[in-house]
Amino acid sequence: MRHYCTYFDSNYLVQGELLIASLRRHAGPFVLHVLGLDEAVRAHLRARHPDTVRVIAPADLEDFEPRLARARAGRSRVEYYFTCSPLLPLFVLERTPGAADVTYLDADTLLFAAPDPAFAELGDASVGIVEHRFSPGLEYKLRFGRFNVGWISLRNDARAREVLRWWAGRCLDWCRDVPENGLFADQKYLDRWPELFEGVRVLTHPGLNAAPWNAAGAPPQAGPDGVRVGGEPLLLYHFHGFRRLAPGLYRSGLAGYGAGLRGALRAGVYAPYARAFEGLAANLPGAAPGARRGPGGRGPRAWLRGLADDWCLLLLGPLAVPLRLGPLAAPLRALRGAWRRLRGG
């Protein structure tokens, strides 16, 4: 039995449901520990997934680590969420009898195949982390971290718990959602793990935590047995920046990373995800689909910002049509400015 953990609020309920569905398809026997960041999410998960999901409330983590409650007062909501990142797997390892390991997953990730190769690569190591593997030209983004938090595997042993306690202490001290003094949120701390701790292994499977930031450099390809990356099966894709702009219309989040919505990336990755997202979004009362990892706006401003993305996906019956909507951004901003001036004068 493998253990996984993640966290999300109502803004990410659809993404969370899609992640759970992918675990059911590909992960074998599992338990997913979810830090439900609002009561609506917690009630939904308890009712819908009593067999495979164990629901944790922020109060449980704050009882486990009282400094978390004190940190909440001076941080934004998303910074509080990021501060929870190291405490959640530590809580699972220390409070779950018989748990041999836990793997943290961001809620906007999706399994496309069994993750066995990742665990095989972890081998006898205690901690497995994954580099961003930024596409050429994106090296400047290393200020956000060499590694991505989207997948972290942890054995239930002394070495992994040492790493988690160190990480928790640093996040409790500082966890701002901006790059500053060589730090960034919960993520940049991972850069130091390989040098500071024994038992940390950098997982190199190209299909693990494939994402917008490495899609241009290692584009997914269609294979006879599914999507492949670098000749290996796509295990886990990270849908960072994916937004639902309107029914049937989705922002991919690819444009800022130089990747185009074409080929297997469109047909084998984003189109299936968008279709599954669309099917759930209409049937989950109270969900606010499409927000970021944490809070997010959904009003006209957020919709217009989404249109500025170069690559969107429009679902038309059986078709998934890629659109370049970036050229519309300037005229829409001009219209918005003219409307404001008319209202003001």
PyMOL commands that set and color helices and strands:
alter all, ss='L'
color gray80, all
select helices_A, chain A and resi 10-26+39-48+58-64+67-72+77-84+87-95+116-122+139-144+158-173+188-196+212-215+255-257+263-281+300-307+326-344
alter helices_A, ss='H'
color red, helices_A
select strands_A, chain A and resi 2-8+30-36+53-56+101-105+109-111+127-131+147-155+200-203+221-223+226-229+232-233+236-238+243-246+249-251+312-316+319-323
alter strands_A, ss='S'
color yellow, strands_A
deselect
rebuild
show_as cartoon
